[in-house]
Amino acid sequence: MKTICNDTEHPIQVTLYVSGRSNSDVSQIPYGTRSVELEPGQISDVNFGDIRHNYLHGVKLEANIDGTKVTNQGMVDLLDSAFDRVINNEELLEISRLRQLLVSPA
């Protein structure tokens, strides 16, 4: 189980990518996903996987910000990386900001 907190000003959809833990292969195809929608300020406990599939391979965040669909995604590419440790070792995932693509006229 993972506790997820939406500290942004926008409703977000959080998708957890779940796989079986392999000490040598983080490139394996995720076993499945678990998605949850969170309103601003909402905290939710999210159950995912099973006894053999309890490793978070990645996280995707989606929000609509001022008419723009914003998606941020991270996947574990290296075991024991900072991202791997955060999503797999911490009980609380706190979402505080989504990065929006900024485009300026030429």
C-alpha positions in Angstrom: 0.0 0.0 0.0 1.1 3.5 -0.8 -0.3 6.8 0.7 -0.5 9.5 -2.0 -1.1 13.2 -1.2 -2.1 15.7 -3.8 -0.5 19.0 -2.7 -1.1 20.7 -6.0 -3.9 23.2 -6.9 -5.3 20.8 -9.5 -7.1 17.5 -9.6 -4.7 14.8 -10.7 -4.7 11.3 -11.9 -1.9 9.1 -10.5 -1.0 5.9 -12.2 1.3 3.4 -10.4 3.2 0.9 -12.6 3.6 -2.4 -10.8 6.0 -5.3 -11.5 7.8 -8.1 -9.7 11.1 -7.1 -8.1 14.1 -8.4 -10.0 17.6 -7.5 -8.7 19.0 -7.3 -12.2 16.3 -6.4 -14.6 14.3 -3.1 -14.3 13.5 -3.2 -18.0 10.8 -5.8 -17.5 7.3 -5.1 -18.6 5.1 -3.9 -15.8 2.7 -6.5 -14.4 -0.1 -4.0 -14.2 -1.2 -0.5 -13.2 -3.3 1.0 -10.5 -4.8 4.5 -11.0 -6.4 6.9 -8.6 -7.9 10.4 -9.0 -7.2 12.9 -6.3 -8.6 16.4 -5.7 -6.4 19.2 -4.5 -5.4 18.5 -0.9 -6.8 14.9 -0.9 -4.8 12.0 0.6 -5.6 8.4 -0.4 -4.2 5.0 0.5 -3.7 3.0 -2.7 -3.4 -0.8 -2.7 -1.4 -2.3 -5.6 0.0 -5.6 -6.8 0.1 -8.8 -4.9 2.7 -10.9 -2.9 4.8 -11.5 -6.1 4.2 -8.1 -7.8 4.8 -5.5 -5.1 7.5 -3.4 -6.8 6.7 0.1 -8.2 8.3 0.3 -11.6 7.1 3.9 -12.3 4.6 6.7 -11.7 2.6 8.8 -14.1 0.8 12.1 -13.1 -1.8 13.7 -15.3 -3.7 17.0 -14.8 -5.6 19.5 -16.8 -4.0 22.9 -16.1 -5.6 25.9 -17.8 -6.9 23.9 -20.7 -3.6 22.0 -21.2 -3.3 18.3 -20.4 -0.1 18.0 -18.5 1.6 14.6 -18.0 4.7 13.8 -15.9 6.0 10.3 -15.9 9.0 8.6 -14.3 10.1 5.0 -14.6 12.9 3.2 -12.7 15.9 2.8 -15.0 18.4 1.9 -12.3 17.8 -0.1 -9.2 18.6 1.8 -6.0 18.5 5.2 -7.8 17.0 8.1 -5.9 13.7 7.7 -7.8 13.6 4.0 -7.1 14.2 4.6 -3.3 11.5 7.3 -3.1 8.7 5.4 -4.8 9.5 2.0 -3.3 10.8 2.8 0.2 8.7 5.8 1.3 5.2 5.2 2.6 4.0 8.6 1.5 4.2 10.0 -2.1 3.6 13.7 -1.9 2.8 15.3 -5.2 3.6 19.0 -4.9 4.1 20.3 -8.4 3.5 19.3 -12.0 5.7 20.8 -14.7 3.8 22.4 -17.6 5.4 22.8 -21.0 5.9 26.5 -21.8 5.9 27.6 -25.4 6.7 31.1 -26.5 5.8 32.6 -29.9 8.8 33.1 -32.3 
